[in-house]
Amino acid sequence: RQLMDKGDAKWFPIGRSKFLEGTSMGMNQQDRFQRIQEQSNYLASFVEANQDSWKSISRTMSQLNSAMREKLDGMLTELRDLQLELKQQRMLKELQAEQGTTL
């Protein structure tokens, strides 16, 4: 208790489990293993349920990625068209200035 009060963690029995070793929990060994099995089953179902969630999130992100790429490709095409149109208008104005006529 004094080591805990001082904040000294060296006393802590690393690698040992009160759950597996202790009889102070009021459980016999069969009960402890039954509890471990139940917790393992719960964890397995939890992981499986989350795995489905991650698959769903992954599909959604993939769809979002495709939609964003499509949208960005469309915007890029529009920008290129606009750039070409501006270039053509500038060339037309230069040509008209050379000929001395205006529209």
Helices and strands as residue ranges (DSSP letters): H 2-6, H 18-21, H 29-99
